[in-house]
Amino acid sequence: MIQPYPRFPDFEYIKPLSIEEAVEFLKNHSDQSRPYAGGTDCFVLLRDRRIHPKYMLDLKSLPGFDQITFDHAKGLTIGAAVTLNQVIQNPKIKKMYPILASSAMEVGGYQLRSRATLVGNLCNASPCGDTIGPCLVYGGNLYLVSSYGERTVELCHFYRGPGKTDLKPGEIVTSITLPVPPLKCAGKYLSIGRNKLGDLAIAAVTVLAYPQPKTPSGFQFKITLSAVAPTVIFTEKAQTLLAKNRLTSQIVEKAAEEAEKACSPIDDIRSSAAYRRAMVQTLTRRALRLTCEQLQIPL
């Protein structure tokens, strides 16, 4: 167990007034700087001496970083400083991206969510990050900027391992965009932890389904598994099984079994690997049944 230190180490606080100023500073000090918006993860790392930046770069007041916008053609854009409570409370997100809103509710408590940001939760790259699975099934794209210019990264290609991402030195994530969801889609995010409030997920499952006349079942499914592999993963075989067969209780059961086979959990202080695998099957089965209920699919 890491023993907490009585105070933060010394660092210089930098507050740029524009994205251009932030990018210019990182161009010259990327290896010595830690950008942050909410800071709920990085200040814990700083306190525990797991990171040692000379500069803490405060991005939360940059123009546009606190905005949520929706376009009927382009979809939803959430700025890098938008908090999880803002995500939960936004009417458009609650109506059109309900799985994301419900997953954000699982992160910590109300006070933490008033500071923690959605983009920060994604960039932390924890395998048990609650909002990663929903943003993956909704097809999220991250927008990044650096002194070399701008680029877009599909969220499904962003993760490299626990705490590791495709972010390059000096890059800043400015926002995430989620395309307009498929018509008549439905889904569910389910997780299990050691307690109901403020705990990290031991295992979690996200399901999104929508009508797709080209498939034998008439539907397309997207299913992600969290906290049971080095990164949040899609379970391809379960998705294919549900698309290529008439939806019945037996097919749902087989899909839950395929989800269990797809994961590769570890034993740790919070849970055994065997328990995590069992919970993946249970949560997948439950999430699929709830999703089918929403779509009025008789099983």
N, C-alpha and C positions, 0 to 999 in steps of 0.2 A: 504494500500500500504506500502511495506517495504521501509523505508528510507535508502538510501545507506550510508555506513560509509565512512569516508574520507580516510581510509587506511585498508590494510589487517591486521588481527590479527597476532600476532607472531606465527611462526612455524619453525620447522627445516626441511631443504630441504635435502632429501636423494636420492642419485643416485646410485643404485646398478649397478655393472658391468656384472652381470650374473643373470640368472633366479634363480640359486641356492642361490645366495646371497640375492635376493629379497625375496625368500620363507623363508629363515632363519630369515631375519629381521622381516617378518610378523608373524612368529612363536612366536616371543617374544614380538611383539608390535601390534598385529592385532587390538586391541580395541582402539589404539591411532593413527592409521595410515590411510591415504587415498591414495591408489594407483591411479595414473592417467597416461594418455599418451598424449591426446590433451589438456585436462583441460578446455575446453570451457564451460562445465557444472559445474564441481566441483569448479572452481575458483569463479564463480558467487555465488554458495552456501556458499563458504568460506567468500567472501566479505560481504554477507548479514547475516553472523553469523548463518546460518542454519546448518552448520556442524562445529565441533570444534576439528579438529585433531591436535595432537602435532607434527606429522610428515607428510610431503607430499612426497610420494614415486614416483619418476619419472621413468616410465618404458619405455619411448619412444625409448631409445637407446639400449635396450636389443637385443642380437643377434636373428635374424629371425623375430622380431616383425614388421619390416617394409617391409616384403616380400609378394608378390602375386605370387602364383604358381598354375599351372593347370596340372592335370594328367587325361588322357582320361579314366582311370578306376576309380580313386578316386574323381575326380572333382576339384573344385576350393577351395584353401585355402588362406585366407586373414589374415595376422598378426594383432595383437592388436593395433599396432601403424600406420597402413596404414590409410592415410587421405581420406576423402570423395572425394577430387579432384583427388587423385590417382585412386580411384575406378571409377570415371567418365571417366577418360582419358585412362584407361587400355583397349587395343584392344580386349583382350579375353573376358573381362566382357561386353564390348559394343556389341560384336557379340553373345555371348552365354547366357548372363544374362542381357538383355537390360532393363528389368523392374527394376532391382536393380540400374543400372546406372541412369535411369531417376528419380527414387525416391531420389537418393543422390543429384541430382540437386535442389531438393526442400528444402534442409536444408540450412537455412541462406543465406549469400552471399558468394562471392568467397573467400574473406579474411578469413571468419570463416571456410569455408571448407578446407582451406589450413592448418588448425590446427586441426579441429575436426576429430575424427576417426570413422570409421564404427562401430567397436566393442564398442566404447564409447557410440555411439548413441543407440546401442542395450541394453547395460548395464544400461543406464539411465532409462530404463523401463517406459518411458512416454507413455501413451495411444495414443498420437498423433505422436509418433516417425515415421518419414517418411520411414525409411529403414526396420522397423520391419516386416510389411506386406509382402514385396517382399522376405525377407529372410525366412519367414514362408512358403510361397507358393513354394519356391525352396527347402524346406526341410532341412534348416540349422541345423548344430550341432556345439555347442560350446565346445572348449577344455579348461579344467581348470586344474590348478596345485596348490598344497599346500604342506605343510610339511607331509601331510598324503598320498601323491601320486598324481596320475593323474586320471581324470575322464572325460567322455563325457556326455553332456546333450543335448538332443534334444531341439531346440529352442521353440517348442510348449509346452514344460513342464518347461520352465525356468521362466515364469512370474507368480507372486503371487498377484499382484495388482499394483496400481500406484506407481512407484518408488521402487517396491519390487520385488526381484528375488530369485532364488534358490542358489545364491552365499553364501557360508558359510564363517565365519570369517577366514581370512588368505588366502583365495583363490584368484587366479589371472586367468583371462581369457587370454589365450595366442593367440587364433585364432578362426576363424569361418570357417567351411568347408561347401560348398554347393555341393551336388552330381551333376553329369552330368545331365543336363535337359533332359526331355523326347524328343524323336525325333519329329520334326515338331511342337514343342510347340509355342504358341504365348500368348501374354497377355498385360496388361496395368495397370499402376498406375495412378490414378486420385485423386486429392485433391482439397479442396477449403479452402481458408483462407480469412482474412479481406482485404489483399492486395496481390499482385502477388509476391513480393520479401520479403523474410526474415521473413514471419509470420508463426506461428504454424498452423497446419491444424485444421479447425473446424470439418471437416469430410474427410475421405479418404477411397478409395476402391482399392484393388489389385485383379486382375483377372489373372489366369494362366489356359490355356486350352491346351489339346493335344489329338491326336487320341487315342481311346481306343475301339478296335473292340468288346470287351465283353459287352459294354453298349448299350442299345437300341438307343441312340442318335449317337453312334459312337465316342463319346468324353468324356473325364473326365475333370471336372472343379474344381479349387480351388479358393475360394473367401475369402478374409479377409476384415474386417472393422476396421478402426482406428479412435480414438478420440470419439467414441460413446459407450464405455463400460470401465470398470476399466482396462482392458487389451485389446490389439489387439485380435480380435476373428475371427474364421472361421464361416461362415454362412452355416451350414450343410444342412438345408432344401433346400436352393437355389441350392447348389451343387448337391444334389440328384435329384432335379427336372430337372436340365439340363442334367443329365446323363441318366435319365430314360424315357425321352420323345424326340420325334423328334423336332429338334431345329426350332422354328418358332418365329415370332415377339410376338405372344401371350405368348409363354413359357418364352421368355426373360422378358416380362413385369411381369409375375407371379414371376419369380426369383427375380426381383428387389423389388417386394412387400414383398417377404419372407425375403430379406435382411433388409428391413426396420423393419419388425417385430422382427428380431433377435437382434437388437441393443437396448441399454438401456442408452441413453445419459442423461446428466444433463444440467440444466440451469446454466450459469455462465456469467461473464462480457463479454465474447467473443461471445456468441451465446446462443439462447434458445434451449431447448431440441427439441421442435417441428421443428425448422429449421434444426437442425442436422438430424433428422429422414427423413425429406423431401429430404435433400441433399444426404443421403445414397441411397434412391431409385433412384434419378436422376443420381448419379455417377455410381451406379451399372448398370443401364440400358445403360448408355453411354459406360462404359468400356466393357460390354458384346458385344455390337454392334461393337465396334472397334476391339475387339478380333475376332469376327466372320468374320469380313472383312479380317483380316490378314489370317485367316484359309480358306478363300474363301467359307464360309458357307452362302448360300443364305437365307435370312430371309423374 
